[in-house]
Amino acid sequence: MHSTQTPTGERLVIVGNGMAGHRLVETLLAHPARPAHITVIGAETAPAYNRILLSPLLAGELERDALTLHDAEWYAEQGIELILGERVETIDRAARTLTTDAGRRLDYDRLVLATGSNPARPPVPGLELPGVHVFRDLNDADALVRFTQTQAAERGGNAVVIGGGLLGLEAAEGLRKRGQGQRGMQVSLLQRDDRLMNRQLDLTAARLLESELRSRGLDVRTGAQLECLEEGSDGRVWAVHLADGTPLPADCVVVAIGIVPNAELGRIAGLEVNRGVVVDEWLTTSDPAIHALGECCEHRGQTYGLVEPIWRQVEVLADRLCRPATEHVAGYVDAPCATKLKVSGVSLYAFGPTEAGPDHEVLSYRDPQQGDYRRLLLRNGRLEGAVLYGDTAAGPWYFEQALAGSDLSACRQALLLGAADAQALLDDAATDSPTSPVKEAA
Ligand SMILES: Cc1cc2nc3c(=O)[nH]c(=O)nc-3n(C[C@H](O)[C@H](O)[C@H](O)COP(=O)(O)OP(=O)(O)OC[C@H]3O[C@@H](n4cnc5c(N)ncnc54)[C@H](O)[C@@H]3O)c2cc1C
């Protein structure tokens, strides 16, 4: 082991006070053998907040306070040193020290990188213009809200959101809702693919979503190839040009085309880095004294963009950090995730492949009046994918069955009716099975 100290006596430094870093602190505190000295350094000036709720904040559905996870006093009460508004710039692995952009130097025995990710930027001219935003943190949300409250409130105006995935949709809807009371602010949503949320939805569900958003006044454009952003006479963004020659007026542009792991610190420190900082199943990097988790890490070629797998990483890493190196700790294993969209009044739930493969059996149901749509993909009686639009109540049950690899042949005819009907048939089949205890007793 690299340190002669017991795990509890070690100086643990966590870089990043975002969702992963904060959750790790909470989990460590609940552990009987928590490290005695914990320091958290975050580049943002606000203590950790629920980033997921930036979307309802932008939409005006929540107040800022609702996002706070714990304030700085809480960290002090827990005996944790919290340093905010400082960015770690270098790591000296030999000396086990790090330096921040404020010139602060800190020693560590174990270091955790929880630096998240950066918004991806398409390689088009004009992206650096004032008025072009991303949607990642509180400052971004504040800037967008300010736009709707000032410029858009005074002169109406046009906002263009680039990217028709989860984040782009939530940004566009948030802006549209904010702009509703303003002077006819128009929001356009550009999606390069032929459908919205192309990584989660089949064409039918995507079209249902598109027509719902259009009916709310959002200008949705699929198959939209971005050419460049044009500068106005005031030096700010003025228009977005599409490859087919269409110009779209734009006073505000939001780029939401995806994320790139923020692995820079690991790269500078000479750790093994691919797209993210490469970690093993105990979230340990190529340096045994340094761990990484959350959106900055890469495990078996996989990087992350949702909190569910990150919560599982936190459990594993907290356990690893609190136990002696000689003690076995169960490792992190990747598992499929389901997707939900946080747009009020739109309910969708999806997991697995978007398109049916040659071996898939497709079951689908559509009720145009209710606006409900369900499509299930089965292989040999087992569920591999589902897309639910409208009534999504059965989504978690389908996901559970898919994760468990349950044979659903016995409830096939009730599968589209919902969880209760399908489960009842499964239960009946289990009771009738020659190997079931009930049958044997009878
Ligand atoms: C608007 C929005 C909506 C979302 N909605 C959902 C959702 O509905 N469901 C879902 O599962 N996920 C959602 N996500 C994704 C989710 O928020 C992320 O998966 C999660 O925040 C990742 O946690 P993280 O700690 O890895 O990164 P982050 O939460 O981004 O935290 C990283 C922190 O590290 C700091 N940092 C970076 N570099 C340094 C440095 N060198 N020194 C010090 N500090 C540094 C950053 O400033 C940041 O505060 C959403 C994200 C956004 C932006």
The ligand as a MOL file (V3000), in Angstrom:
LIG
                    3D

  0  0  0     0  0            999 V3000
M  V30 BEGIN CTAB
M  V30 COUNTS 53 58 0 0 0
M  V30 BEGIN ATOM
M  V30 1 C -29.3500 20.9770 -17.1990 0
M  V30 2 C -28.9740 19.5660 -16.8600 0
M  V30 3 C -29.9900 18.6450 -16.6250 0
M  V30 4 C -29.6520 17.3210 -16.2970 0
M  V30 5 N -30.6720 16.4360 -16.0840 0
M  V30 6 C -30.3700 15.1690 -15.7330 0
M  V30 7 C -31.3970 14.2230 -15.4480 0
M  V30 8 O -32.5930 14.5170 -15.5480 0
M  V30 9 N -31.0330 12.9700 -15.0520 0
M  V30 10 C -29.7250 12.6140 -14.9070 0
M  V30 11 O -29.4570 11.4720 -14.5180 0
M  V30 12 N -28.7250 13.4830 -15.1840 0
M  V30 13 C -29.0170 14.7400 -15.5980 0
M  V30 14 N -27.9920 15.6250 -15.8700 0
M  V30 15 C -26.6070 15.1470 -15.7830 0
M  V30 16 C -26.0960 15.2070 -14.3380 0
M  V30 17 O -26.2640 16.4970 -13.8210 0
M  V30 18 C -24.6250 14.8120 -14.3410 0
M  V30 19 O -24.5380 13.4590 -14.7660 0
M  V30 20 C -23.9680 14.9640 -12.9820 0
M  V30 21 O -24.0180 16.2910 -12.5350 0
M  V30 22 C -22.4880 14.5160 -13.0760 0
M  V30 23 O -21.8690 14.6980 -11.8320 0
M  V30 24 P -20.3070 15.0320 -11.7710 0
M  V30 25 O -20.0170 15.3080 -10.3390 0
M  V30 26 O -19.5420 14.0090 -12.5030 0
M  V30 27 O -20.1570 16.3980 -12.5900 0
M  V30 28 P -20.6530 17.8390 -12.1540 0
M  V30 29 O -21.9440 17.7610 -11.4100 0
M  V30 30 O -20.5940 18.6780 -13.3640 0
M  V30 31 O -19.5430 18.3440 -11.1250 0
M  V30 32 C -18.2250 18.5980 -11.4980 0
M  V30 33 C -17.7340 19.7740 -10.6850 0
M  V30 34 O -16.3130 19.8010 -10.7510 0
M  V30 35 C -15.9010 21.1410 -10.8690 0
M  V30 36 N -14.5370 21.1760 -11.4480 0
M  V30 37 C -14.1650 20.8480 -12.7140 0
M  V30 38 N -12.8340 20.9620 -12.8510 0
M  V30 39 C -12.3460 21.3570 -11.6620 0
M  V30 40 C -11.0400 21.6500 -11.1800 0
M  V30 41 N -9.9660 21.5270 -11.9710 0
M  V30 42 N -10.9080 22.0650 -9.9000 0
M  V30 43 C -11.9910 22.1780 -9.0770 0
M  V30 44 N -13.2550 21.9070 -9.4810 0
M  V30 45 C -13.4270 21.5000 -10.7550 0
M  V30 46 C -16.9510 21.7580 -11.7750 0
M  V30 47 O -16.9490 23.1580 -11.6580 0
M  V30 48 C -18.2250 21.1080 -11.2210 0
M  V30 49 O -18.7700 21.8610 -10.1750 0
M  V30 50 C -28.3020 16.9400 -16.2090 0
M  V30 51 C -27.2860 17.8740 -16.4600 0
M  V30 52 C -27.6050 19.1740 -16.7790 0
M  V30 53 C -26.5110 20.1690 -17.0360 0
M  V30 END ATOM
M  V30 BEGIN BOND
M  V30 1 1 1 2
M  V30 2 1 2 3
M  V30 3 2 2 52
M  V30 4 2 3 4
M  V30 5 1 4 5
M  V30 6 1 4 50
M  V30 7 2 5 6
M  V30 8 1 6 7
M  V30 9 1 6 13
M  V30 10 2 7 8
M  V30 11 1 7 9
M  V30 12 1 9 10
M  V30 13 2 10 11
M  V30 14 1 10 12
M  V30 15 2 12 13
M  V30 16 1 13 14
M  V30 17 1 14 15
M  V30 18 1 14 50
M  V30 19 1 15 16
M  V30 20 1 16 17
M  V30 21 1 16 18
M  V30 22 1 18 19
M  V30 23 1 18 20
M  V30 24 1 20 21
M  V30 25 1 20 22
M  V30 26 1 22 23
M  V30 27 1 23 24
M  V30 28 2 24 25
M  V30 29 1 24 26
M  V30 30 1 24 27
M  V30 31 1 27 28
M  V30 32 2 28 29
M  V30 33 1 28 30
M  V30 34 1 28 31
M  V30 35 1 31 32
M  V30 36 1 32 33
M  V30 37 1 33 34
M  V30 38 1 33 48
M  V30 39 1 34 35
M  V30 40 1 35 36
M  V30 41 1 35 46
M  V30 42 1 36 37
M  V30 43 1 36 45
M  V30 44 2 37 38
M  V30 45 1 38 39
M  V30 46 1 39 40
M  V30 47 2 39 45
M  V30 48 1 40 41
M  V30 49 2 40 42
M  V30 50 1 42 43
M  V30 51 2 43 44
M  V30 52 1 44 45
M  V30 53 1 46 47
M  V30 54 1 46 48
M  V30 55 1 48 49
M  V30 56 2 50 51
M  V30 57 1 51 52
M  V30 58 1 52 53
M  V30 END BOND
M  V30 END CTAB
M  END
